[in-house]
């Protein structure tokens, strides 16, 4: 039998587009502009799947969803929304939606999701208490952030191990904390440890604890981070800096669910969700014999790559508003950034990513008495040559910078971040490796996902491009008609 899709949206154009697309896909379609009619159909037992907007004239879909799930728990509901925030994705998951699509959405993706939903309806996800809805742990409405929100929403009610990768300052710990705070382990502790900040000979003791007399200076028994995180989440930041002995111990925990303290003999069972993060290329570390390959695959069950801020510059105005609101709550005078100031911030390369942007916003709020932060103030506070930099000029529509200028600009910022020290060795290969992902992603975006055109643009064989896409985990840009 042909499946019937119930569509509810108060936008007539979207109703028309969905009606045509779903009819062409072979479905029977019923459309309405309000929640009341949708509920009447559902309560009468009509329809095999629902596609609904969140905001409708008579009722919010998030208020309607619990009634739908109670009346017809096996009815898949796809939620659409132009309110593209982290909390929208989380609420959709909490309320029992099968999936969430931010507007504008991709019709091909929507039809594919409908096919999966009709074939294998999902179980009702666990709901969180209402008081967990306040706050906005992650900020941004860019396409890159939307995909992160959707992945996190699917992981909330699981214990799958997550590997978060991305440059320093992109918010890896913030993502791990959001996963914990809105997941099924939210009532347990969230414990974070940064491998790069602890002396290598103390990491095992920090992680697993030690017994009295286990080593010189161990005068009492000490609990480790695993014991502190029992029943909750353990965030292992900069996992690439973990020494090999500690890697072996961690692998045992992941394989057998137990560990021993340093100097101890009795295995201790543990119930902890592991979230790891790194800004290193762990595959390169494996090739260099610095990281265990078996541990890598145990940790990398679900990979999540956080984009650098320069790749989601459209999120900067939202981030600035978020940081100014935080500053006001902490006692700083209210500030507003004018549009030209925001343009300068959007044109800057942000080698320190979101963390650097937050520091700049707080500094501007603290040091300048003006109520409105202008372009001149931002340029003055950033590097002295920002107004002449190729990135700033590109942001001000003075013309595109050359590839050489972009590389020079970013490498200058990269080296400056180490002060009087030098970066880790292997920089040449690391730069070549890291530039492949954004290069291929940019080519696919420019060609609207056409791999033949992208391969020609890059000067690569099409099969070589496909291999690179798989190896690097590039999210292929989809360009079919959107609504």
C-alpha positions in Angstrom: 0.0 0.0 0.0 1.1 3.6 -0.7 2.1 5.4 2.5 0.2 8.6 3.4 2.3 11.6 4.5 0.6 14.3 6.7 2.2 17.7 6.1 1.5 20.7 8.4 3.1 24.1 7.7 1.6 27.6 7.7 3.8 28.6 4.7 1.8 28.0 1.5 5.0 27.9 -0.7 6.5 25.1 1.5 3.2 23.2 1.5 3.2 23.3 -2.3 6.8 22.2 -2.7 6.4 19.4 -0.3 3.1 18.2 -1.9 4.7 18.1 -5.3 7.9 16.5 -4.2 6.3 13.8 -2.0 3.7 13.0 -4.7 6.4 12.5 -7.3 8.2 10.2 -4.8 5.1 8.0 -4.8 3.3 9.0 -1.6 -0.2 10.1 -0.9 0.0 13.5 0.7 -2.5 15.5 2.8 -1.5 19.1 3.7 -2.8 21.6 6.2 -1.8 25.0 7.5 -2.7 24.4 11.2 -2.1 22.0 14.1 -5.8 21.5 14.8 -6.4 19.8 11.5 -3.2 17.7 11.8 -4.3 16.5 15.2 -7.8 15.6 13.9 -6.2 13.4 11.2 -3.8 11.8 13.6 -6.4 11.1 16.3 -8.6 9.5 13.6 -5.8 7.1 12.7 -4.9 8.6 9.4 -1.4 8.9 8.0 1.7 6.8 8.1 4.2 9.7 8.8 4.0 13.3 9.8 6.1 16.2 8.5 5.4 19.4 10.5 6.7 22.8 11.1 7.4 23.8 14.8 5.7 27.2 14.8 2.1 27.1 13.6 -0.7 29.7 14.1 -2.7 27.7 16.6 -0.2 25.5 18.4 3.5 24.7 18.7 4.5 21.3 17.4 6.5 20.6 20.5 3.3 20.9 22.6 1.5 18.7 20.1 4.2 16.0 19.9 3.6 14.4 23.4 -0.1 13.9 22.5 0.9 12.4 19.2 3.4 10.0 20.9 0.8 9.0 23.5 -2.0 8.4 21.0 0.1 6.8 18.3 3.6 5.9 19.6 4.7 4.2 16.4 3.9 7.2 14.1 7.1 8.8 12.9 7.2 12.6 13.1 9.7 14.8 11.3 10.0 18.3 12.6 11.1 21.3 10.5 12.1 24.7 11.9 13.6 28.0 10.9 14.7 28.4 14.6 17.9 26.6 13.9 19.5 26.4 17.3 21.0 23.6 19.4 17.9 23.6 21.7 15.5 23.1 18.8 17.3 20.0 17.8 17.4 18.7 21.4 13.7 19.5 22.0 12.8 17.6 18.9 14.6 14.6 20.1 13.3 14.9 23.7 9.7 15.2 22.6 9.9 12.1 20.5 10.5 13.3 16.9 12.0 10.8 14.5 14.3 13.5 13.1 14.8 17.3 12.9 15.5 19.3 9.7 16.5 22.9 9.8 15.0 25.2 7.2 15.9 25.6 4.4 16.0 21.9 4.0 17.2 19.6 1.3 14.3 17.8 -0.5 16.5 14.7 -1.4 17.5 14.3 2.2 13.9 14.8 3.5 12.7 12.0 1.1 15.5 9.7 2.2 14.7 10.3 5.9 11.0 9.5 5.2 12.0 6.3 3.5 14.1 5.2 6.5 11.4 6.2 9.0 8.7 4.2 7.2 10.9 1.2 7.0 12.3 1.3 10.6 10.3 3.5 12.9 12.4 4.7 15.9 11.6 4.0 19.5 10.4 6.8 21.6 13.4 8.7 23.0 13.6 9.4 26.7 12.4 12.9 27.7 14.2 15.3 29.9 12.7 17.3 32.7 11.3 20.7 31.6 13.8 22.6 33.7 16.7 21.5 31.5 15.3 23.5 28.6 16.8 26.8 29.8 20.1 28.1 28.5 21.9 27.8 25.2 25.0 25.7 25.6 26.0 25.9 21.9 25.5 28.9 19.6 25.3 29.2 15.9 22.9 28.7 13.0 25.4 27.8 10.2 25.0 24.6 8.2 28.1 23.2 9.9 26.6 23.8 13.4 23.2 22.4 12.3 24.8 19.1 11.4 26.5 19.0 14.8 23.2 19.7 16.6 21.6 16.8 14.7 24.4 14.4 15.6 24.3 15.3 19.2 20.5 15.0 19.4 20.9 11.4 18.1 23.6 10.6 20.7 21.9 12.0 23.8 20.2 8.8 24.9 23.2 6.5 24.0 26.5 5.6 25.7 28.4 5.5 22.5 32.0 6.7 22.7 32.6 10.0 20.9 35.8 11.4 19.4 35.7 15.2 18.9 38.3 16.7 16.6 39.0 20.3 15.8 41.4 23.1 16.3 42.1 24.6 19.7 39.4 26.9 20.8 36.6 25.4 18.7 34.6 24.3 21.8 35.3 20.6 22.1 34.8 20.6 25.9 31.6 22.6 25.5 30.2 20.0 23.1 31.1 17.2 25.5 29.5 19.0 28.4 26.3 19.6 26.3 26.2 15.9 25.4 26.4 15.1 29.1 24.0 17.8 30.4 21.2 16.8 28.0 21.9 13.1 27.9 20.8 10.2 30.0 23.8 10.6 32.3 23.0 14.2 33.2 22.4 13.3 36.9 25.9 11.9 37.1 29.2 13.9 37.3 31.0 15.4 34.4 34.7 15.1 34.9 37.3 16.6 32.5 41.0 16.0 32.3 43.5 17.6 29.9 46.3 15.2 29.0 48.6 18.1 27.8 48.3 19.9 31.2 49.4 17.0 33.4 53.0 15.7 33.7 53.2 12.5 31.7 54.4 10.4 34.7 51.3 11.4 36.7 48.6 10.8 34.1 48.0 7.2 35.1 47.6 8.2 38.7 45.3 11.1 37.7 43.1 8.8 35.7 43.0 5.6 37.7 44.0 6.8 41.2 46.7 5.2 43.3 47.2 3.3 46.5 49.2 4.4 49.5 52.9 3.8 48.9 52.4 3.1 45.2 55.3 5.5 44.5 57.4 8.1 46.3 55.2 10.7 47.8 52.0 8.6 47.7 51.3 8.9 51.4 47.5 8.2 51.1 45.2 6.6 48.7 43.9 8.9 46.0 40.9 8.6 43.8 41.3 9.0 40.1 39.1 10.6 37.5 37.4 7.4 36.5 36.2 6.9 40.1 35.1 10.6 40.3 33.2 10.2 37.0 31.3 7.0 38.1 27.8 7.0 36.6 28.6 10.1 34.5 30.9 11.3 31.7 34.7 11.4 31.5 36.0 13.9 29.0 39.6 13.1 27.9 40.9 16.3 26.3 44.0 16.3 24.1 43.9 12.5 24.0 46.8 12.5 21.5 49.2 13.6 24.4 48.4 10.4 26.4 51.6 8.3 27.0 51.6 4.7 25.7 51.4 3.1 29.2 48.3 5.0 30.0 46.9 4.2 26.5 47.2 0.5 27.3 45.4 0.9 30.6 42.6 3.0 28.9 42.2 0.3 26.3 41.6 -2.3 29.0 38.8 -0.1 30.4 37.1 0.2 27.1 37.4 -3.5 26.3 36.6 -5.0 29.8 34.9 -2.2 31.7 37.3 -2.3 34.6 40.7 -0.9 35.8 43.1 -1.2 38.6 44.6 1.7 40.6 48.3 2.4 40.4 49.8 0.0 42.9 46.5 -1.8 43.3 45.7 -5.4 42.4 41.9 -5.6 42.6 40.0 -4.8 39.4 37.4 -2.1 39.8 34.3 -2.2 37.6 33.4 1.2 36.1 30.3 2.7 34.5 31.5 5.8 32.7 30.8 7.3 29.3 34.0 8.3 27.5 34.2 11.4 25.3 37.7 12.1 23.8 39.0 15.1 22.0 42.1 16.1 20.1 43.4 18.8 17.8 46.0 16.4 16.5 46.0 14.0 13.5 45.8 10.7 15.4 46.3 8.7 12.2 49.7 10.4 11.8 50.5 9.7 15.4 49.7 6.0 14.8 52.1 5.9 11.8 54.7 7.5 14.0 54.2 4.9 16.8 52.9 7.5 19.2 49.3 6.3 19.5 47.8 2.8 19.6 45.7 1.9 16.6 43.4 -0.4 18.5 42.7 2.4 21.1 42.0 4.8 18.2 39.2 2.6 16.8 37.8 2.0 20.3 37.6 5.8 20.9 36.5 6.8 17.4 33.1 5.0 17.5 31.3 8.2 16.6 33.6 10.9 15.1 32.6 14.6 15.3 34.6 17.3 13.6 34.1 20.8 14.9 34.7 23.5 12.2 37.1 26.4 12.9 35.4 29.7 13.4 36.7 31.1 10.1 34.6 28.4 8.3 31.4 29.5 10.0 31.9 33.3 10.1 28.1 33.8 9.7 27.8 32.6 13.3 29.9 35.4 14.7 27.0 37.9 15.3 25.1 35.3 17.3 28.3 34.5 19.2 29.0 38.1 20.0 25.5 38.7 21.3 25.8 35.6 23.4 29.1 36.7 24.9 27.9 40.3 25.5 24.8 38.9 27.4 27.1 36.7 29.5 29.3 39.7 30.2 26.3 41.7 31.3 25.3 39.0 33.7 28.8 39.1 35.2 28.5 42.8 35.8 30.1 44.4 32.7 28.4 47.4 31.2 25.9 46.6 28.3 27.5 46.9 24.8 26.3 46.7 21.3 28.5 46.0 18.2 27.5 48.0 15.1 27.3 46.2 11.7 30.7 47.5 10.5 32.4 46.2 13.7 30.7 42.8 13.1 32.0 42.8 9.5 35.5 43.3 10.8 35.1 40.4 13.2 33.7 38.2 10.5 36.6 39.0 8.2 39.3 38.2 10.8 41.0 34.7 10.6 40.5 33.8 14.3 43.5 31.5 14.9 42.2 31.0 18.4 38.7 30.3 17.2 35.6 30.8 19.5 37.8 31.1 22.6 39.7 34.0 21.1 36.4 35.7 20.0 35.1 35.4 23.5 38.2 36.9 25.0 38.1 39.8 22.5 34.4 40.6 23.2 35.0 40.5 27.0 38.0 42.8 26.7 36.2 45.3 24.5 33.3 45.3 27.1 35.7 45.9 29.9 38.1 48.5 28.5 35.9 50.8 26.3 33.3 53.1 27.8 31.3 53.5 24.6 27.9 51.9 24.5 28.3 51.0 20.8 31.5 49.2 19.8 32.5 50.6 16.4 34.7 49.3 13.5 37.5 51.5 14.6 37.5 50.1 18.2 37.6 46.6 16.9 40.4 47.2 14.5 42.4 49.0 17.2 41.9 46.1 19.7 42.8 43.4 17.2 46.3 43.3 15.6 47.6 46.7 14.6 47.7 45.6 10.9 44.2 44.1 10.7 42.9 46.9 8.4 45.7 46.0 5.9 45.4 42.2 6.3 44.1 40.2 3.3 41.4 38.6 5.4 40.1 41.9 6.6 40.0 43.3 3.1 38.2 40.2 1.9 35.7 40.6 4.7 35.2 44.2 3.7 34.5 43.2 0.0 37.8 44.6 -1.3 38.3 41.6 -3.4 39.4 37.9 -2.7 42.8 37.2 -1.3 45.2 34.9 -3.1 45.8 31.4 -1.7 49.4 32.4 -0.9 48.1 35.4 1.1 45.7 33.2 3.0 48.4 30.6 3.9 50.8 33.4 4.9 48.2 35.0 7.1 47.2 31.8 8.9 50.8 30.6 9.3 51.8 33.9 10.8 49.0 33.7 13.3 49.8 30.0 14.0 53.5 30.7 14.8 52.5 33.7 16.9 50.4 31.5 19.1 53.6 29.7 20.3 55.3 32.9 21.4 59.0 32.3 21.7 58.7 28.5 21.3 58.4 26.5 18.1 55.5 24.4 17.0 55.8 20.6 17.2 57.9 18.9 14.5 56.3 17.5 11.3 54.7 20.8 10.4 55.1 20.4 6.6 53.1 17.1 6.4 50.6 18.4 9.0 49.8 21.5 7.0 49.4 19.5 3.8 47.1 17.0 5.5 45.0 19.6 7.2 44.5 21.7 4.1 43.1 18.8 2.1 39.8 18.7 4.0 38.8 22.4 3.6 40.1 22.4 0.0 37.9 19.5 -1.1 35.0 20.8 0.9 35.3 24.2 -0.7 35.5 22.6 -4.2 32.4 20.5 -3.5 30.5 23.5 -2.2 31.5 25.7 -5.2 30.3 23.0 -7.6 27.1 22.4 -5.5 28.1 18.8 -4.8 28.9 17.8 -8.4 31.9 15.5 -7.9 32.8 15.5 -11.6 33.1 19.3 -11.7 34.9 19.3 -8.3 37.4 16.8 -9.6 38.0 18.9 -12.7 38.3 22.0 -10.6 40.9 20.4 -8.3 42.8 18.7 -11.2 42.1 15.2 -9.7 40.8 12.0 -11.1 37.2 11.4 -10.1 38.0 8.1 -8.3 40.9 9.9 -6.5 38.4 12.5 -5.3 35.9 9.9 -4.1 38.7 8.2 -2.2 39.7 11.4 -0.6 36.1 12.2 0.4 35.9 8.8 2.1 39.3 9.0 3.8 38.8 12.5 5.1 35.2 12.1 6.0 34.1 15.1 4.0 30.4 15.9 4.2 29.4 16.2 0.6 27.5 19.4 -0.2 24.0 18.6 -1.4 22.4 21.1 -3.7 19.0 19.8 -4.8 16.0 22.1 -4.5 15.5 23.5 -1.1 12.5 24.8 0.7 
